[in-house]
Amino acid sequence: MSNRPSKRYLTKSRFKLAVECPTKLFYTGKPEYANTNNEDEFLAMLADGGFQVGELAKFMYPEGVEVTAKGVDDAIAETAERLKQHTVTLFEPAIVYEGFLVRVDVLVKRGNVFEVIEVKAKSYSGDVSEMVGARGGIKSAYLPYLQDVAFQKHVVQNAFPGSTVTAHLLMPDKSKTATVNGLNQYFKVKRNGRQTDVLVDERAKQPGLAESVLTCVSVDHLVNEILSNDLVFPGGSGRFAEIAAGWAKAYAADDPITPTLTSHCHQCEFKAPSAGPLRSGFHECWKQVLTWTDTDFAEGTVLDLWNFRGKDKLLAQGIYRLRQVQAEDLKVSEHAEGEITNPQRQWMQVDGVPPESKPRGYYLDDAGLAHAMRSWIYPLHFIDFETAAVALPFHESRRPYEQVGFQFSHHVMHANGEVRHANQYLCDEPGVFPNYAFVRALREALRHDQGTIMRWSYHENTILEAIKRQLDEDAQAPDDKDELIAFIDDITKGGGRAMVDLADLARKHYFHPSTKGSSSIKKVLPAVMSSSTFLKETYSQPSYGTPEGISSHNFDGVAWWQQDTGGQVIDPYQLLVTQIGALDDLAVQAEAINQGGAASYAYLKLQFEDLDNGERESLRAGLLRYCELDTLAMVFILQAWMKG
């Protein structure tokens, strides 16, 4: 029998997609359409341990039986046969009702009573009341998960009329602690084309292991609230059963649902460049509603407005193009020289930089930056952390989603402009909890002077505060606990040497049109690389990582300022993938690490004890290069601001 289903079903993943935007049902699963979520979701599941949670959860039900049929129709038939038993627990059974199909993670049947159990890698604090807001109503952070299991309950209830069906979420519980080291090592993820397999170690079968970090929570009262109230989605609302049935009918017939243009369009995963090989669902929706052509998009849309909550109001008024937005729509006052407010940043997206800034093509509040810099002490220290927070703890006595700081990079800039990559730290030894050694190494790197410390955004502060809590709560805290806490207090908010947030300076004092208002380092870096004469002159030669250039721990003779064949300056993070990785035979793994999710997954892989030496060294090389570029990027940006 063919693995292709006999009909098109609305599954739980497609239902979730339709809640985000019903029109997406027409684009999903079609290879001719771009879908950025395909790899993003896979990487996220790898990075946070989602695949491992699903496998560990099965051990809470040792009597459970997996529905193994590959094809949909075969799985439906196998499920129906197994459900003839009075009492049975099934993993991934296929339940159908009219145009609906759900593969339930865990289905427990006792006579005429069914428990629908959805396994999620979402963190849970041990108290179901955390899912409800202070004013009542389900919190937005939990709503998609609860709607998911509500859809499953709806299908099972209708498939077995007269039965009693209850809904549950099974999640990592942050109030619990792991009882073993290397819990994540018990589950190895293998990607075979589009198929993902998890190889389970025999050690995972020890009694009570799953219960040590997972909890099954009854959410039936919240699910019933969802089922009895209107389902709200972009473009409309209606009774849950009626809306779901309409979506199932449209999907079965492969009929497109008329799009509604809202602010949600900005996050559409079915978006592709107009000149690319794949079709763009996003552009097709807008063209259908507005009769636009490709050139209309080049002008920019209201979706591009940075951090603006009034996009839906503008769209409802028929304001779609960026140039249609008026200053009063943004509640912006006339921009004078000085610190940029959020409305002024948004208005510069619409109207361009102020007239006096047009010659250089970007706005820089030179006086404001100079004022901030007057308090800085040289040498300047630039630090960046790589961290992980996974569902299944790496280490005994640690909780799900506890922060692990496994790596940092440290550049130094002296008053005379000299730059060097001063230090780096990477703890990848399987089973070793790195956080306290991480802080010791950071303290040692920064203790030699009182120079100002730079970070980009809040992450470094957040991680250090988390490690401080771990030190405070640890019954077996190290002997130097007080010294480590004192160091953390000194360099975090309120401390005598509290770090300067360069992202905050970017928000207040810098705007480049290409960033679209963002102050993300991944947006600001390409902007300054394209506009700075100093960076072009300094880094267009392969001098980074040479004795006569800037010292480096991981690079040898790199030119960070390069242009593509069209004359565009290449983003250094892209160079990390396309060129620098090819400098040695460790390129295969190193090339993949040019963003944070990949870095977290690389650390997860490094925790496997049986990783062969070649792959281990390749992953280490990739992590060290990526983290070094993070602090070097901060240096580039500050140099561009200071020297033009």
N, C-alpha and C positions, 0 to 999 in steps of 0.2 A: 504493500500500500504506500502511496506517495506521502511524503512528509508535509505536503501542502494541505492546509485545512480546506474542507469542502465549502466553507463560506468565510466571509470577512466578519470578525467579531470585534465588538468594543471590549477590549481588555482593561485591566486596572491601570496599566501604564498609559493607554490611549485615553481613558477617562481622565486621568490626571492632566494629560496634555490638553484635553478639551476644556477643562476648568481654567487653565491658563489662557487659552484662546481657542474657541471651537474651530476656527478656520485651519488650525494646524493639523487637524485630522486628515485633510486632503494631502498634505505634504509628507506626513510621516511614513517612513518605510519605503519611500520611492528613491532609488539610487540617483536619479537625475537631479534631485534637489540637494543643495548643501544642508548639512546638519552638524553644527559645531558641537552639539551635545554628545555625539557618538563617542568621541575620544575623551572629552572633558569629564563625562560621567564615569567612564571606565577608570580614568586616572584618579578621580575623587574617591571612588570605591576602593581602589588600591591603597591610596594614601591614608584613609581613615579606618581601614580594616573592615569595610562593609561585607566583603565576601567571606571573611573569616567569621564574623558574627553569625551569618546565616548558617554556616556549617556547625559552629559550636552550639547554636540553639537546638539543633536536632538531638543533642545528647541529653536535653532535659526531658525527652520523650523516648526512652530506650525501646519502647514497644512500637515506635513509629515505623511505617513502611513507605518507601519512596515509590512514587509513580514514575516508572522509568521509560515508558513508551515515548519515542522520539516525536512522532507525528501528532498533530493536534487531535485528529479524529481517533487515533489509537489511544491517546491519553484519556480522552473522554470515555472511550469504551472500557479501558482498564479501571478508571475511577468508578464508573457505574457498577462494575463487577465487584470491586472491593467494598463498596458501600452497602452491598447486600448483607454484610456482617452486622450483627447487632451492635458490637463495640469495636471500633477501629480508630487508629490514629494514622493519618496520611500526610506525607510531605509532598507538596506540589500537585495535589489532585486537580483535575480539570473539571470545573463545574460550569455548566451552560444553562442559560435560560433565555429563550428567544434569541435576540442578537447579542447577548452578553456572554463573555467567557472570562472566568477568573482562575488563575493558578494560585491557590491559597498556600501560603508558606507552611502552615501547620493547620490541619483540620482534625478536630477530635470529635468523634461521633459516639454517643452513648444512647442507643435506642433512637428516640425522636428528638434528642437534644444535640445541638452542634455548637462547638466553640471554633470561631474563626480567629486565628492568631496570625497577625502580621508581624514579621521580624524586621526591625529597623535598626540602623546603626546610630540613630538619633540619641544624644545623651539624655539621661533621666536622673533626677536627683533623689528618687525614692519616695516622692510625694506626688500623687496624681493631681492634687490641687494646683500644682505649678502650671498646669495646662490651661487654667482659667485666669483671665485678667482680673484686676482689682475691681472693676466695674461690672463683672460678669462677662460672659462671652468667651469663646475659645481664643487663646492667644494665636496670633498669626504664625508664630514659629512652629506650632503644633498642628495648625489647621490642615495643611496638605496631607499629613500622615493620617489624621483622623478621617478626612474625606476618602482617602484610599481604602481604609478598612470599612468605612460606611458603605462604599460601593460594593465591596465583597459581601458584606452582610446582606445588602439588598438583593444580590444575585442568589446567594445561598437560600435566603428566606423564600424567594419566589420559586426556586428550583425544588424546594421541599416544603410545599404549603402545609400549614398546620403544625410545623415543627417549631421548636424554640431555638433561636439562634442568638448567641452572644458574641460580642466583639472584644478583642484584646490586642494590645501592643506588647511585643517582647523586645526589650531594649537593654543596652549596657547601663548599669546602675552605678552612678558616681558615689553612692553611699557605701559601696562594697569595695573590697580590695582583693587583688589577685593572690592566689595561694601558691603559685609556682612562678619560677623564672622562665622567660621565653615562651609565654603562652601563645604569642603570635606565630612562633616557629612551628606550631603543631598544624598549621594550615598553609600550604604553599599554593599560590595562584599560578596557573598556567593558561596562557592565551593561545588558542588554536584557531586562527582565523577569527571568525565572529563568535566562536564558542569559548567560554571561560570555564575552566575546570579547577577545582580545589582538591589538592591531595592532602588527605588527613592522616596525621601521625597516630600510631596506636596509643600514645600517651594521652591523647585527647579524650579517650574513653573512660578515664578514671572517674569513679562516682563523685558527684558533687562539684566537678570542675566547672560546668556551665553555670550552675547556680551561684558560684562564687562571685561572678561578675555580671550576670544577667538577671533580669526580673521580668515576669509576665504580669502585665497590669490590665485590669478590667477597665475598659473605656466605653462600656455599653451605654451609660447615661449620656455621654457626650456624642456618641454616634447616633443615638436616637434623636438628639437635638438637631443634628445635621439632617437626618432623614425626614424630620417633621417640619423643618423650616425651608424657606426658599433657598435654592442654590444660586449664588451670585457669581457671575463670570463677566469678563469684558464684553460689553454690548448687551447685557440683559440679565435676567433672573427668572426663576420659576420653580415649581415644585420639583423636587429631586427626581422622582420617578419619571415624570413627563419629560424633563430636560434630558435625562440619560437615555430614554427611549428614542427621542429625536436624534440624538447624536449617534446612537447605534444604527438607526435607519440610514442616516446620511453616510456613515462609514461603510455600511454593507453595500450600498449602491455606488460608492465612490463619488458621491455628489459633494462638490465644494459648498461650504457654508459661507454665506455672504460675510465678508470681513467687516469688522468695526474697528476704526482707527483710534487707539488709545495710547496712553503712555507705556503700556505693556509692550507695544511694538518695539520699543528700544532694546528689549532683552531677547528679541526673537532669534532663535537658533537657526532658523531657515533663511539666513541672510548670506549672500555671496556677492563678491564684486561683479559689477555688470559685465565686465570683460572676461570673466572667468569661465571655466568649462562647465560649471554647474549652474542650474537654475536657482533663482533667489525667490523664495516664497514671500519674503518681506516686500521686495520690490513689486512683485505681482499683485499683492494686496493693495498697495498704495496706488499702483497704476489703474487697477480696476475701479477703485472708489473715486479717484481724482482725475482719471484720464491723463496721467502724467507720462512723460517720456524720461529716458535716462538722464537727459540734461537737467531736468527739474531737480533731481536729487543732488546734483553737484552744488547747488546753491546752499544746501543745508536745510534741515527741518527743525521744528521746535523740539523734537526728541533730543537734539544735540545740546540743549541748554543744560549746563552743569548744575546739579544739585537744586533744581527748580521744581517745586511741588505743584505748580499751577499748570502743568502741561495739559492735563485733561480739560481744564477750563478753557484754555486757548483752542484746543482741538474742537471742543463743542461749539466754539464761536466761529469755526471755519478758518482759523489761523493755523496753517500748516507749514508755511515757509518761514525760515529763520528771519528773513528780511521783513516779514509782515509784523514782527513783534515790535511793540512800541515801548519806550522807556517807562511809561506809566503802568504797563502790564507787569513789569519787573519791580515796580516801586523803587526805581533808582533815582537818586539825586545826581546832579551834575558832577562828573568826576573831576576832582582836582588832583594835583600831584600829591602823592602820599600813599598810605596804606590802602589796599584794595578791599572793599566790602564785597560780600557775595553778590548783591545785585549789580554792582559795578563790573564784577568779573563776568557775569552773565551778559551785561550790556555790551562789553567789549567783544563777546562772541558775535553779537548782532551787528554792531556799528563799527567794529574794528578798534585798534588801539588809538589812544588820543593823538591829535594831530602832531604834537611835538615828538611822538615816539615813532611816527610812520617811517622816517628815514632808516631806522635800524630794524623795523619790522616786528618789534615786540615791545612790551612795556616793562620797565624795570624801575622800581622806586629806589633809586641810588641813595637818596638821603636816608630813607628808612633803613635800608640795609647797612649803611655806614653807621647809623646810630646803634643798631643791634651789635655790630662788630666791635664797637668801642669797648665793650665789656669782655671780649674774648681774650684769652690768654694763650699765647703760643708756647709750644707747638700744639696744633689742633689735632685731635684724635677722631677718626671716623670708624665707627663700629657697626657691624651688621650681624644678626643672628640667623641661623637656620634651626628650626624647631619642628617637633612633631607632637601631635595630640591624637592618639589613636584609641579606638574603641576597646581593643584588647590590650591591656598593659604589657609592656615589654618586660617588666620587672616585678618580682614578688613584693607584696605589700603596697603596691601602687594601685591607684584607682583608674577606672576608665576615663579617658580624655584628660588625664593629667598632662601638663606641659612638660616636654622633655627638650632641654637645650643641648644639642649635640655638637654645635659648630659655631664659630665666629671668625670674622675677618677683621683686620685692624690696619688701616692706613694712617700715616702721620704726615702732616704738612707743617714745615717750619716757617718762621717769619720771613726768611729770604726766598720762599717759594719752593724750596726743596721738598720733594715728595718721596716717600718710600713705603713699601708694604712691610710693616713692622712685625706683625705677628699673625698667627692663625692657630686655630684649635679645632680638632675633629676627633671625637671619641666614637668609634664605631665598633668597639669590642662587644660581641654578643653577650647579653646578660648583665652588662655593667651599667648601673644607673649613673648617668654622666653629670647630673645637674650641679652637684657640689664642687666637683673637680672643674667644671665649666666656669663657675664663678671664681674659683681660686685662680685659674689661668687668666681670666679677664682682669682680676685685681692685680696680678703680677704684671700684665701688659701695660696697665695704666698707672702704676704706682710711682714711676720714676720722675714725674713732674706733676705740676698742677694745671697742665694745659686743658683747654676747653674740649669737652667730648661732644661729638656730633652723632646723631642718629637720624633716620628718616621715618617719620610717623611714630605711632605709639607702641609698635610691637615690642621693641626692646624693653621699654618700661614695663609692659604687661608681663613679659616673661620673667623679669627680675622680681617683680612683685609676687608672682606665682611661686618662684623658688624660695622667696622669703617665707611664704606661708608654709611651704613644705618643711623648711628648717624649723619653724615654730611648732609644727604639729608632730614632727618626727620623734617618736619615743627613743630612737637610737641615733639622734642627731650627732654629727661629728664634734670633736673637741673644739674646733675653731668656729662653731656655730655663731657665737656672738660677733666675732671678727667679720665673718661673711655677711651677717645681717647689717653690721655697721657700714660695710662697704656698699651694700645695696642701697641703704638709706642715703648715703652720701651722693650717689650718682643718679638717683631717681628724683622724682618730683619733690621739691622742698629741701633737698639736700644741698650742702655747700658747693658741690660740684655737679649739680643736676645737669643732665644732658640737654643740649640745644637741639630742638626739632627742626631740621632743615625743611621738612615738608610744610611746617607751619610758616616758615619764612617764605616759601614758594607761594603759599596761599595768600599771604599778605602783601607781597612785594613784586611778584613776577607773573606775567601773562604772555604766553605765546599762542598765536591762533591755532597752531597745529595740535596743541594739547587739548583743545575743545574744553577749556576750563579746568581740566584735571590737574591735580598736583601729585599724581602718582609718579614715582621715580621712573617707571617704564615709559611714561609720556614726556616727562620733563627732559630726560636724557637725550632722546633723539632731537628735541627742539633746540637744545643748546649746542649739540654737535653740528646742527645745520646752520646755526647763525653766528657761532663764535669764531672770530679770526684767530684768537689765541689758541684754541683747541686744534684748529686746522694746522697752524704752523708748528705746534708742539708735538702732535701725535700722528701726523701723516707719514712720518718716518718710522721704520721698525725699531724703535729705541726702547720701548717699554719692556723691561726684563733683560736689559743689557748693562754691563759695567759702566758704560758712559751715559746711560739713560736713567730710568727709574728702576730701582731694585724690585724684584718680584719673587715670590716663592713658587709660582706655578706657570709663569709664561716666559718665553725666551724669544725676544726680538719681535714684538708684535706692533703693528701700526694700527692703532685704534680708530683713526680717522681715515675712512676709505669711502669711495663712491662706487655706485653700480654703473652699469653700461649706459644708463639714462642720465647720469650725472647727479643722482640723488645720494645724499650721505647715508651710509648704511648704519642702522642701529647696532651698537656694539653687542647687544644681546643676540642679535641675529648672526653677527660675526662669530660669536661663541659657538654657534651651531654649524654654520656653513664652511668656516675656514679654519678657525683655531683648533677645533677638535681634530682636524686632519694632520696636525703637526706630529702625531706619534701613533703607534699601533693600538693605543687605548681609546681610539676615537669612538668606537661603536657605542659604548655606554656613555661616554662623556658628552657626546652630541645631544643626548636626550635631556640633559639637565641645563635648561636655560630659563626656568621659572620655578616658583616655590613648591607647587604641587609635586613636580618631578623630583625635587630635592627631598621632600618628605618620604616619597616612595623609595628613593634610593637608600635612605637611612633604614627604612623598614627591611629592604632586601639585605642590607649589610648586617642586620641582626640575625640572619640565618647562619648557623654555625657551619653548615656544610657547603657554603658558597665557595666555589673554586677560586684559587688565588688570582687568576687572570681577571675574572669578573669583579672580584673585590677591589683590586687595584684600579680597574677602569672606573668603577663607581666612585672610589675615593678621589681620583683625579678630576672627575667631572664635578663633584661637590666642591672641591677646593677651588677650582677655577671659577665656578659660578659665584661662590661667596666672595672671592676676591674681587670679582667684577662689581659686585654690589657696593663695596666700599669705594672702589675706584670710581664708580659712577658718581658718588657723592663728591669726590674730589673734582671730577670734571665739571660738575654743575657749579660748584663754588668758584672754581677758577674762571668759568665763563662769566659769572656774575661780577667777579672782581676785576677781570682784565679784558672783558669784551670779546 
